[in-house]
Amino acid sequence: MKKLITAAALGTALLAATPALAEDGLTATTGIDWSKGDYGTGQDTEILIVPFSLRYKTGDLRMSATV
């Protein structure tokens, strides 16, 4: 699991290193969040979230979706 998280974090860092463009068009972004704890339940829980977002901009119109 730690190797997966390390690889995903490295990939995310490489994607985040590209400059953001304010021009019209389609952009895609991703990220990663991992947490572990008992959150007051006494039973450990591990949560891995890898969101993927698409954003389209043209003029004053912006549309986005995140999965």
mmJSON file of the N, C-alpha and C atoms, coordinates in Angstrom:
{"data_MODEL":{"atom_site":{
"group_PDB":["ATOM","ATOM","ATOM","ATOM","ATOM","ATOM","ATOM","ATOM","ATOM","ATOM","ATOM","ATOM","ATOM","ATOM","ATOM","ATOM","ATOM","ATOM","ATOM","ATOM","ATOM","ATOM","ATOM","ATOM","ATOM","ATOM","ATOM","ATOM","ATOM","ATOM","ATOM","ATOM","ATOM","ATOM","ATOM","ATOM","ATOM","ATOM","ATOM","ATOM","ATOM","ATOM","ATOM","ATOM","ATOM","ATOM","ATOM","ATOM","ATOM","ATOM","ATOM","ATOM","ATOM","ATOM","ATOM","ATOM","ATOM","ATOM","ATOM","ATOM","ATOM","ATOM","ATOM","ATOM","ATOM","ATOM","ATOM","ATOM","ATOM","ATOM","ATOM","ATOM","ATOM","ATOM","ATOM","ATOM","ATOM","ATOM","ATOM","ATOM","ATOM","ATOM","ATOM","ATOM","ATOM","ATOM","ATOM","ATOM","ATOM","ATOM","ATOM","ATOM","ATOM","ATOM","ATOM","ATOM","ATOM","ATOM","ATOM","ATOM","ATOM","ATOM","ATOM","ATOM","ATOM","ATOM","ATOM","ATOM","ATOM","ATOM","ATOM","ATOM","ATOM","ATOM","ATOM","ATOM","ATOM","ATOM","ATOM","ATOM","ATOM","ATOM","ATOM","ATOM","ATOM","ATOM","ATOM","ATOM","ATOM","ATOM","ATOM","ATOM","ATOM","ATOM","ATOM","ATOM","ATOM","ATOM","ATOM","ATOM","ATOM","ATOM","ATOM","ATOM","ATOM","ATOM","ATOM","ATOM","ATOM","ATOM","ATOM","ATOM","ATOM","ATOM","ATOM","ATOM","ATOM","ATOM","ATOM","ATOM","ATOM","ATOM","ATOM","ATOM","ATOM","ATOM","ATOM","ATOM","ATOM","ATOM","ATOM","ATOM","ATOM","ATOM","ATOM","ATOM","ATOM","ATOM","ATOM","ATOM","ATOM","ATOM","ATOM","ATOM","ATOM","ATOM","ATOM","ATOM","ATOM","ATOM","ATOM","ATOM","ATOM","ATOM","ATOM","ATOM","ATOM","ATOM","ATOM","ATOM","ATOM"],
"id":[1,2,3,4,5,6,7,8,9,10,11,12,13,14,15,16,17,18,19,20,21,22,23,24,25,26,27,28,29,30,31,32,33,34,35,36,37,38,39,40,41,42,43,44,45,46,47,48,49,50,51,52,53,54,55,56,57,58,59,60,61,62,63,64,65,66,67,68,69,70,71,72,73,74,75,76,77,78,79,80,81,82,83,84,85,86,87,88,89,90,91,92,93,94,95,96,97,98,99,100,101,102,103,104,105,106,107,108,109,110,111,112,113,114,115,116,117,118,119,120,121,122,123,124,125,126,127,128,129,130,131,132,133,134,135,136,137,138,139,140,141,142,143,144,145,146,147,148,149,150,151,152,153,154,155,156,157,158,159,160,161,162,163,164,165,166,167,168,169,170,171,172,173,174,175,176,177,178,179,180,181,182,183,184,185,186,187,188,189,190,191,192,193,194,195,196,197,198,199,200,201],
"type_symbol":["N","C","C","N","C","C","N","C","C","N","C","C","N","C","C","N","C","C","N","C","C","N","C","C","N","C","C","N","C","C","N","C","C","N","C","C","N","C","C","N","C","C","N","C","C","N","C","C","N","C","C","N","C","C","N","C","C","N","C","C","N","C","C","N","C","C","N","C","C","N","C","C","N","C","C","N","C","C","N","C","C","N","C","C","N","C","C","N","C","C","N","C","C","N","C","C","N","C","C","N","C","C","N","C","C","N","C","C","N","C","C","N","C","C","N","C","C","N","C","C","N","C","C","N","C","C","N","C","C","N","C","C","N","C","C","N","C","C","N","C","C","N","C","C","N","C","C","N","C","C","N","C","C","N","C","C","N","C","C","N","C","C","N","C","C","N","C","C","N","C","C","N","C","C","N","C","C","N","C","C","N","C","C","N","C","C","N","C","C","N","C","C","N","C","C","N","C","C","N","C","C"],
"label_atom_id":["N","CA","C","N","CA","C","N","CA","C","N","CA","C","N","CA","C","N","CA","C","N","CA","C","N","CA","C","N","CA","C","N","CA","C","N","CA","C","N","CA","C","N","CA","C","N","CA","C","N","CA","C","N","CA","C","N","CA","C","N","CA","C","N","CA","C","N","CA","C","N","CA","C","N","CA","C","N","CA","C","N","CA","C","N","CA","C","N","CA","C","N","CA","C","N","CA","C","N","CA","C","N","CA","C","N","CA","C","N","CA","C","N","CA","C","N","CA","C","N","CA","C","N","CA","C","N","CA","C","N","CA","C","N","CA","C","N","CA","C","N","CA","C","N","CA","C","N","CA","C","N","CA","C","N","CA","C","N","CA","C","N","CA","C","N","CA","C","N","CA","C","N","CA","C","N","CA","C","N","CA","C","N","CA","C","N","CA","C","N","CA","C","N","CA","C","N","CA","C","N","CA","C","N","CA","C","N","CA","C","N","CA","C","N","CA","C","N","CA","C","N","CA","C","N","CA","C","N","CA","C","N","CA","C"],
"label_alt_id":[null,null,null,null,null,null,null,null,null,null,null,null,null,null,null,null,null,null,null,null,null,null,null,null,null,null,null,null,null,null,null,null,null,null,null,null,null,null,null,null,null,null,null,null,null,null,null,null,null,null,null,null,null,null,null,null,null,null,null,null,null,null,null,null,null,null,null,null,null,null,null,null,null,null,null,null,null,null,null,null,null,null,null,null,null,null,null,null,null,null,null,null,null,null,null,null,null,null,null,null,null,null,null,null,null,null,null,null,null,null,null,null,null,null,null,null,null,null,null,null,null,null,null,null,null,null,null,null,null,null,null,null,null,null,null,null,null,null,null,null,null,null,null,null,null,null,null,null,null,null,null,null,null,null,null,null,null,null,null,null,null,null,null,null,null,null,null,null,null,null,null,null,null,null,null,null,null,null,null,null,null,null,null,null,null,null,null,null,null,null,null,null,null,null,null,null,null,null,null,null,null],
"label_comp_id":["MET","MET","MET","LYS","LYS","LYS","LYS","LYS","LYS","LEU","LEU","LEU","ILE","ILE","ILE","THR","THR","THR","ALA","ALA","ALA","ALA","ALA","ALA","ALA","ALA","ALA","LEU","LEU","LEU","GLY","GLY","GLY","THR","THR","THR","ALA","ALA","ALA","LEU","LEU","LEU","LEU","LEU","LEU","ALA","ALA","ALA","ALA","ALA","ALA","THR","THR","THR","PRO","PRO","PRO","ALA","ALA","ALA","LEU","LEU","LEU","ALA","ALA","ALA","GLU","GLU","GLU","ASP","ASP","ASP","GLY","GLY","GLY","LEU","LEU","LEU","THR","THR","THR","ALA","ALA","ALA","THR","THR","THR","THR","THR","THR","GLY","GLY","GLY","ILE","ILE","ILE","ASP","ASP","ASP","TRP","TRP","TRP","SER","SER","SER","LYS","LYS","LYS","GLY","GLY","GLY","ASP","ASP","ASP","TYR","TYR","TYR","GLY","GLY","GLY","THR","THR","THR","GLY","GLY","GLY","GLN","GLN","GLN","ASP","ASP","ASP","THR","THR","THR","GLU","GLU","GLU","ILE","ILE","ILE","LEU","LEU","LEU","ILE","ILE","ILE","VAL","VAL","VAL","PRO","PRO","PRO","PHE","PHE","PHE","SER","SER","SER","LEU","LEU","LEU","ARG","ARG","ARG","TYR","TYR","TYR","LYS","LYS","LYS","THR","THR","THR","GLY","GLY","GLY","ASP","ASP","ASP","LEU","LEU","LEU","ARG","ARG","ARG","MET","MET","MET","SER","SER","SER","ALA","ALA","ALA","THR","THR","THR","VAL","VAL","VAL"],
"label_asym_id":["A","A","A","A","A","A","A","A","A","A","A","A","A","A","A","A","A","A","A","A","A","A","A","A","A","A","A","A","A","A","A","A","A","A","A","A","A","A","A","A","A","A","A","A","A","A","A","A","A","A","A","A","A","A","A","A","A","A","A","A","A","A","A","A","A","A","A","A","A","A","A","A","A","A","A","A","A","A","A","A","A","A","A","A","A","A","A","A","A","A","A","A","A","A","A","A","A","A","A","A","A","A","A","A","A","A","A","A","A","A","A","A","A","A","A","A","A","A","A","A","A","A","A","A","A","A","A","A","A","A","A","A","A","A","A","A","A","A","A","A","A","A","A","A","A","A","A","A","A","A","A","A","A","A","A","A","A","A","A","A","A","A","A","A","A","A","A","A","A","A","A","A","A","A","A","A","A","A","A","A","A","A","A","A","A","A","A","A","A","A","A","A","A","A","A","A","A","A","A","A","A"],
"label_entity_id":["1","1","1","1","1","1","1","1","1","1","1","1","1","1","1","1","1","1","1","1","1","1","1","1","1","1","1","1","1","1","1","1","1","1","1","1","1","1","1","1","1","1","1","1","1","1","1","1","1","1","1","1","1","1","1","1","1","1","1","1","1","1","1","1","1","1","1","1","1","1","1","1","1","1","1","1","1","1","1","1","1","1","1","1","1","1","1","1","1","1","1","1","1","1","1","1","1","1","1","1","1","1","1","1","1","1","1","1","1","1","1","1","1","1","1","1","1","1","1","1","1","1","1","1","1","1","1","1","1","1","1","1","1","1","1","1","1","1","1","1","1","1","1","1","1","1","1","1","1","1","1","1","1","1","1","1","1","1","1","1","1","1","1","1","1","1","1","1","1","1","1","1","1","1","1","1","1","1","1","1","1","1","1","1","1","1","1","1","1","1","1","1","1","1","1","1","1","1","1","1","1"],
"label_seq_id":[1,1,1,2,2,2,3,3,3,4,4,4,5,5,5,6,6,6,7,7,7,8,8,8,9,9,9,10,10,10,11,11,11,12,12,12,13,13,13,14,14,14,15,15,15,16,16,16,17,17,17,18,18,18,19,19,19,20,20,20,21,21,21,22,22,22,23,23,23,24,24,24,25,25,25,26,26,26,27,27,27,28,28,28,29,29,29,30,30,30,31,31,31,32,32,32,33,33,33,34,34,34,35,35,35,36,36,36,37,37,37,38,38,38,39,39,39,40,40,40,41,41,41,42,42,42,43,43,43,44,44,44,45,45,45,46,46,46,47,47,47,48,48,48,49,49,49,50,50,50,51,51,51,52,52,52,53,53,53,54,54,54,55,55,55,56,56,56,57,57,57,58,58,58,59,59,59,60,60,60,61,61,61,62,62,62,63,63,63,64,64,64,65,65,65,66,66,66,67,67,67],
"pdbx_PDB_ins_code":[null,null,null,null,null,null,null,null,null,null,null,null,null,null,null,null,null,null,null,null,null,null,null,null,null,null,null,null,null,null,null,null,null,null,null,null,null,null,null,null,null,null,null,null,null,null,null,null,null,null,null,null,null,null,null,null,null,null,null,null,null,null,null,null,null,null,null,null,null,null,null,null,null,null,null,null,null,null,null,null,null,null,null,null,null,null,null,null,null,null,null,null,null,null,null,null,null,null,null,null,null,null,null,null,null,null,null,null,null,null,null,null,null,null,null,null,null,null,null,null,null,null,null,null,null,null,null,null,null,null,null,null,null,null,null,null,null,null,null,null,null,null,null,null,null,null,null,null,null,null,null,null,null,null,null,null,null,null,null,null,null,null,null,null,null,null,null,null,null,null,null,null,null,null,null,null,null,null,null,null,null,null,null,null,null,null,null,null,null,null,null,null,null,null,null,null,null,null,null,null,null],
"Cartn_x":[0.829,0.0,0.871,1.965,2.824,3.498,3.852,4.461,3.472,2.201,1.158,0.996,0.97,0.794,2.003,3.201,4.398,4.389,4.041,3.997,2.932,1.76,0.688,1.075,1.726,2.152,3.193,4.111,5.121,4.472,3.541,2.833,2.049,1.406,0.648,1.577,2.726,3.681,4.183,4.422,4.87,3.794,2.544,1.453,1.256,1.407,1.215,2.341,3.47,4.61,4.433,3.447,3.21,2.522,2.84,2.244,0.754,0.014,-1.419,-1.634,-2.514,-2.798,-4.153,-4.223,-5.47,-6.233,-5.774,-6.424,-7.681,-8.505,-9.703,-9.302,-10.17,-9.918,-10.23,-9.802,-10.061,-8.806,-8.959,-7.85,-8.281,-7.325,-7.578,-6.604,-7.101,-6.261,-6.599,-5.664,-5.887,-5.141,-5.385,-4.725,-4.824,-4.363,-4.441,-4.538,-5.345,-5.456,-5.605,-4.769,-4.836,-4.867,-5.762,-5.82,-6.103,-5.649,-5.833,-6.07,-7.016,-7.293,-8.517,-8.829,-10.028,-11.21,-10.944,-11.989,-13.05,-12.583,-13.476,-14.287,-14.07,-14.873,-14.17,-12.843,-12.105,-11.665,-12.037,-11.649,-10.942,-9.733,-8.961,-9.65,-9.577,-10.125,-9.06,-8.917,-8.009,-8.841,-8.569,-9.319,-8.34,-8.516,-7.71,-8.643,-8.392,-9.218,-8.321,-8.713,-7.974,-8.968,-9.205,-10.161,-9.593,-10.45,-10.087,-11.05,-10.525,-11.373,-11.115,-12.19,-12.121,-12.727,-12.087,-12.6,-12.528,-13.627,-13.675,-13.985,-13.18,-13.38,-13.397,-14.401,-14.461,-15.114,-14.388,-14.897,-15.226,-16.461,-16.904,-17.533,-17.666,-18.3,-17.246,-17.504,-16.646,-17.515,-17.132,-17.829,-16.787,-17.146,-16.214,-16.967,-16.263,-16.802,-15.666,-15.969,-14.98,-15.552,-14.732,-15.138,-14.14],
"Cartn_y":[-1.194,0.0,1.255,1.24,2.418,2.686,1.622,1.823,2.473,2.07,2.661,4.136,4.454,5.839,6.686,6.123,6.85,7.112,6.089,6.244,7.261,7.192,8.13,9.553,9.712,11.045,11.621,10.788,11.236,11.645,10.831,11.168,12.456,12.642,13.867,15.073,14.925,16.026,16.409,15.417,15.714,16.435,16.02,16.699,18.108,18.286,19.603,20.563,20.03,20.87,21.589,21.181,21.856,23.186,24.222,25.535,25.561,26.297,26.453,27.444,27.113,27.991,28.642,29.935,30.669,30.777,30.093,30.173,29.317,29.587,28.786,27.365,26.405,25.026,24.057,22.83,21.728,21.429,21.295,20.907,19.728,18.899,17.759,17.817,17.501,17.471,16.236,15.824,14.71,14.982,14.175,14.326,13.024,13.056,11.864,12.293,11.562,11.792,10.434,10.164,8.908,9.225,8.581,8.781,7.457,7.362,6.149,6.556,5.922,6.215,5.473,5.606,4.943,5.903,7.186,8.212,8.032,7.612,7.48,6.2,5.276,4.055,2.871,2.966,1.85,0.842,1.05,0.164,0.994,0.542,1.287,1.305,2.452,2.643,3.279,2.785,3.391,3.913,5.151,5.778,6.308,5.906,6.392,7.058,8.334,9.097,9.592,9.319,9.775,10.478,11.784,12.501,12.816,12.874,13.256,14.341,15.474,16.599,17.014,17.37,17.966,19.351,20.321,21.688,22.219,22.849,23.455,24.933,25.776,27.215,27.794,28.619,29.369,30.714,31.788,33.115,33.206,33.609,33.714,32.42,31.409,30.136,29.153,28.577,27.537,26.38,25.175,23.959,23.008,22.309,21.358,20.162,19.027,17.785,17.081,16.531,15.799,14.444,13.418,12.042,11.522],
"Cartn_z":[0.0,0.0,0.0,0.773,0.842,-0.494,-1.25,-2.562,-3.513,-3.445,-4.278,-3.948,-2.68,-2.258,-2.691,-2.547,-2.962,-4.461,-5.247,-6.7,-7.107,-6.47,-6.794,-6.405,-5.26,-4.827,-5.784,-6.256,-7.203,-8.523,-9.014,-10.248,-10.12,-8.982,-8.741,-8.696,-8.053,-7.981,-9.37,-10.217,-11.578,-12.373,-12.208,-12.902,-12.372,-11.081,-10.476,-10.846,-11.284,-11.622,-12.956,-13.738,-15.007,-14.741,-15.495,-15.23,-15.553,-14.758,-14.995,-16.131,-17.029,-18.16,-17.96,-18.146,-17.97,-19.279,-20.305,-21.602,-21.638,-22.66,-22.866,-23.254,-22.899,-23.296,-22.185,-22.379,-21.464,-20.648,-19.328,-18.466,-17.605,-17.224,-16.35,-15.185,-13.984,-12.798,-11.978,-11.138,-10.229,-8.933,-7.952,-6.665,-5.892,-4.65,-3.808,-2.357,-1.594,-0.157,0.511,1.499,2.231,3.706,4.433,5.87,6.56,7.807,8.596,10.032,10.668,12.068,12.529,13.816,14.332,14.418,14.316,14.265,15.347,16.529,17.67,17.711,16.77,16.733,17.382,17.601,18.16,17.113,15.871,14.777,13.708,13.312,12.314,10.963,10.323,8.987,8.122,6.888,5.92,4.763,4.354,3.277,2.242,0.993,-0.117,-1.112,-1.383,-2.321,-3.444,-4.692,-5.86,-6.787,-6.553,-7.395,-8.774,-9.761,-11.128,-11.554,-12.025,-12.412,-13.854,-14.529,-15.86,-15.768,-16.412,-16.408,-17.839,-18.266,-19.594,-19.43,-20.091,-20.008,-21.414,-21.662,-22.899,-22.59,-22.785,-22.442,-20.967,-20.65,-19.25,-18.739,-19.582,-19.198,-18.692,-17.526,-16.964,-16.499,-16.902,-16.474,-15.899,-14.811,-14.234,-13.679,-13.653,-13.082,-12.368,-11.19,-10.413,-10.04,-10.26,-9.92,-8.912],
"occupancy":[1.0,1.0,1.0,1.0,1.0,1.0,1.0,1.0,1.0,1.0,1.0,1.0,1.0,1.0,1.0,1.0,1.0,1.0,1.0,1.0,1.0,1.0,1.0,1.0,1.0,1.0,1.0,1.0,1.0,1.0,1.0,1.0,1.0,1.0,1.0,1.0,1.0,1.0,1.0,1.0,1.0,1.0,1.0,1.0,1.0,1.0,1.0,1.0,1.0,1.0,1.0,1.0,1.0,1.0,1.0,1.0,1.0,1.0,1.0,1.0,1.0,1.0,1.0,1.0,1.0,1.0,1.0,1.0,1.0,1.0,1.0,1.0,1.0,1.0,1.0,1.0,1.0,1.0,1.0,1.0,1.0,1.0,1.0,1.0,1.0,1.0,1.0,1.0,1.0,1.0,1.0,1.0,1.0,1.0,1.0,1.0,1.0,1.0,1.0,1.0,1.0,1.0,1.0,1.0,1.0,1.0,1.0,1.0,1.0,1.0,1.0,1.0,1.0,1.0,1.0,1.0,1.0,1.0,1.0,1.0,1.0,1.0,1.0,1.0,1.0,1.0,1.0,1.0,1.0,1.0,1.0,1.0,1.0,1.0,1.0,1.0,1.0,1.0,1.0,1.0,1.0,1.0,1.0,1.0,1.0,1.0,1.0,1.0,1.0,1.0,1.0,1.0,1.0,1.0,1.0,1.0,1.0,1.0,1.0,1.0,1.0,1.0,1.0,1.0,1.0,1.0,1.0,1.0,1.0,1.0,1.0,1.0,1.0,1.0,1.0,1.0,1.0,1.0,1.0,1.0,1.0,1.0,1.0,1.0,1.0,1.0,1.0,1.0,1.0,1.0,1.0,1.0,1.0,1.0,1.0,1.0,1.0,1.0,1.0,1.0,1.0],
"B_iso_or_equiv":[0.0,0.0,0.0,0.0,0.0,0.0,0.0,0.0,0.0,0.0,0.0,0.0,0.0,0.0,0.0,0.0,0.0,0.0,0.0,0.0,0.0,0.0,0.0,0.0,0.0,0.0,0.0,0.0,0.0,0.0,0.0,0.0,0.0,0.0,0.0,0.0,0.0,0.0,0.0,0.0,0.0,0.0,0.0,0.0,0.0,0.0,0.0,0.0,0.0,0.0,0.0,0.0,0.0,0.0,0.0,0.0,0.0,0.0,0.0,0.0,0.0,0.0,0.0,0.0,0.0,0.0,0.0,0.0,0.0,0.0,0.0,0.0,0.0,0.0,0.0,0.0,0.0,0.0,0.0,0.0,0.0,0.0,0.0,0.0,0.0,0.0,0.0,0.0,0.0,0.0,0.0,0.0,0.0,0.0,0.0,0.0,0.0,0.0,0.0,0.0,0.0,0.0,0.0,0.0,0.0,0.0,0.0,0.0,0.0,0.0,0.0,0.0,0.0,0.0,0.0,0.0,0.0,0.0,0.0,0.0,0.0,0.0,0.0,0.0,0.0,0.0,0.0,0.0,0.0,0.0,0.0,0.0,0.0,0.0,0.0,0.0,0.0,0.0,0.0,0.0,0.0,0.0,0.0,0.0,0.0,0.0,0.0,0.0,0.0,0.0,0.0,0.0,0.0,0.0,0.0,0.0,0.0,0.0,0.0,0.0,0.0,0.0,0.0,0.0,0.0,0.0,0.0,0.0,0.0,0.0,0.0,0.0,0.0,0.0,0.0,0.0,0.0,0.0,0.0,0.0,0.0,0.0,0.0,0.0,0.0,0.0,0.0,0.0,0.0,0.0,0.0,0.0,0.0,0.0,0.0,0.0,0.0,0.0,0.0,0.0,0.0],
"pdbx_formal_charge":[null,null,null,null,null,null,null,null,null,null,null,null,null,null,null,null,null,null,null,null,null,null,null,null,null,null,null,null,null,null,null,null,null,null,null,null,null,null,null,null,null,null,null,null,null,null,null,null,null,null,null,null,null,null,null,null,null,null,null,null,null,null,null,null,null,null,null,null,null,null,null,null,null,null,null,null,null,null,null,null,null,null,null,null,null,null,null,null,null,null,null,null,null,null,null,null,null,null,null,null,null,null,null,null,null,null,null,null,null,null,null,null,null,null,null,null,null,null,null,null,null,null,null,null,null,null,null,null,null,null,null,null,null,null,null,null,null,null,null,null,null,null,null,null,null,null,null,null,null,null,null,null,null,null,null,null,null,null,null,null,null,null,null,null,null,null,null,null,null,null,null,null,null,null,null,null,null,null,null,null,null,null,null,null,null,null,null,null,null,null,null,null,null,null,null,null,null,null,null,null,null],
"auth_seq_id":[1,1,1,2,2,2,3,3,3,4,4,4,5,5,5,6,6,6,7,7,7,8,8,8,9,9,9,10,10,10,11,11,11,12,12,12,13,13,13,14,14,14,15,15,15,16,16,16,17,17,17,18,18,18,19,19,19,20,20,20,21,21,21,22,22,22,23,23,23,24,24,24,25,25,25,26,26,26,27,27,27,28,28,28,29,29,29,30,30,30,31,31,31,32,32,32,33,33,33,34,34,34,35,35,35,36,36,36,37,37,37,38,38,38,39,39,39,40,40,40,41,41,41,42,42,42,43,43,43,44,44,44,45,45,45,46,46,46,47,47,47,48,48,48,49,49,49,50,50,50,51,51,51,52,52,52,53,53,53,54,54,54,55,55,55,56,56,56,57,57,57,58,58,58,59,59,59,60,60,60,61,61,61,62,62,62,63,63,63,64,64,64,65,65,65,66,66,66,67,67,67],
"auth_comp_id":["MET","MET","MET","LYS","LYS","LYS","LYS","LYS","LYS","LEU","LEU","LEU","ILE","ILE","ILE","THR","THR","THR","ALA","ALA","ALA","ALA","ALA","ALA","ALA","ALA","ALA","LEU","LEU","LEU","GLY","GLY","GLY","THR","THR","THR","ALA","ALA","ALA","LEU","LEU","LEU","LEU","LEU","LEU","ALA","ALA","ALA","ALA","ALA","ALA","THR","THR","THR","PRO","PRO","PRO","ALA","ALA","ALA","LEU","LEU","LEU","ALA","ALA","ALA","GLU","GLU","GLU","ASP","ASP","ASP","GLY","GLY","GLY","LEU","LEU","LEU","THR","THR","THR","ALA","ALA","ALA","THR","THR","THR","THR","THR","THR","GLY","GLY","GLY","ILE","ILE","ILE","ASP","ASP","ASP","TRP","TRP","TRP","SER","SER","SER","LYS","LYS","LYS","GLY","GLY","GLY","ASP","ASP","ASP","TYR","TYR","TYR","GLY","GLY","GLY","THR","THR","THR","GLY","GLY","GLY","GLN","GLN","GLN","ASP","ASP","ASP","THR","THR","THR","GLU","GLU","GLU","ILE","ILE","ILE","LEU","LEU","LEU","ILE","ILE","ILE","VAL","VAL","VAL","PRO","PRO","PRO","PHE","PHE","PHE","SER","SER","SER","LEU","LEU","LEU","ARG","ARG","ARG","TYR","TYR","TYR","LYS","LYS","LYS","THR","THR","THR","GLY","GLY","GLY","ASP","ASP","ASP","LEU","LEU","LEU","ARG","ARG","ARG","MET","MET","MET","SER","SER","SER","ALA","ALA","ALA","THR","THR","THR","VAL","VAL","VAL"],
"auth_asym_id":["A","A","A","A","A","A","A","A","A","A","A","A","A","A","A","A","A","A","A","A","A","A","A","A","A","A","A","A","A","A","A","A","A","A","A","A","A","A","A","A","A","A","A","A","A","A","A","A","A","A","A","A","A","A","A","A","A","A","A","A","A","A","A","A","A","A","A","A","A","A","A","A","A","A","A","A","A","A","A","A","A","A","A","A","A","A","A","A","A","A","A","A","A","A","A","A","A","A","A","A","A","A","A","A","A","A","A","A","A","A","A","A","A","A","A","A","A","A","A","A","A","A","A","A","A","A","A","A","A","A","A","A","A","A","A","A","A","A","A","A","A","A","A","A","A","A","A","A","A","A","A","A","A","A","A","A","A","A","A","A","A","A","A","A","A","A","A","A","A","A","A","A","A","A","A","A","A","A","A","A","A","A","A","A","A","A","A","A","A","A","A","A","A","A","A","A","A","A","A","A","A"],
"auth_atom_id":["N","CA","C","N","CA","C","N","CA","C","N","CA","C","N","CA","C","N","CA","C","N","CA","C","N","CA","C","N","CA","C","N","CA","C","N","CA","C","N","CA","C","N","CA","C","N","CA","C","N","CA","C","N","CA","C","N","CA","C","N","CA","C","N","CA","C","N","CA","C","N","CA","C","N","CA","C","N","CA","C","N","CA","C","N","CA","C","N","CA","C","N","CA","C","N","CA","C","N","CA","C","N","CA","C","N","CA","C","N","CA","C","N","CA","C","N","CA","C","N","CA","C","N","CA","C","N","CA","C","N","CA","C","N","CA","C","N","CA","C","N","CA","C","N","CA","C","N","CA","C","N","CA","C","N","CA","C","N","CA","C","N","CA","C","N","CA","C","N","CA","C","N","CA","C","N","CA","C","N","CA","C","N","CA","C","N","CA","C","N","CA","C","N","CA","C","N","CA","C","N","CA","C","N","CA","C","N","CA","C","N","CA","C","N","CA","C","N","CA","C","N","CA","C","N","CA","C","N","CA","C","N","CA","C"],
"pdbx_PDB_model_num":[1,1,1,1,1,1,1,1,1,1,1,1,1,1,1,1,1,1,1,1,1,1,1,1,1,1,1,1,1,1,1,1,1,1,1,1,1,1,1,1,1,1,1,1,1,1,1,1,1,1,1,1,1,1,1,1,1,1,1,1,1,1,1,1,1,1,1,1,1,1,1,1,1,1,1,1,1,1,1,1,1,1,1,1,1,1,1,1,1,1,1,1,1,1,1,1,1,1,1,1,1,1,1,1,1,1,1,1,1,1,1,1,1,1,1,1,1,1,1,1,1,1,1,1,1,1,1,1,1,1,1,1,1,1,1,1,1,1,1,1,1,1,1,1,1,1,1,1,1,1,1,1,1,1,1,1,1,1,1,1,1,1,1,1,1,1,1,1,1,1,1,1,1,1,1,1,1,1,1,1,1,1,1,1,1,1,1,1,1,1,1,1,1,1,1,1,1,1,1,1,1]
}}}
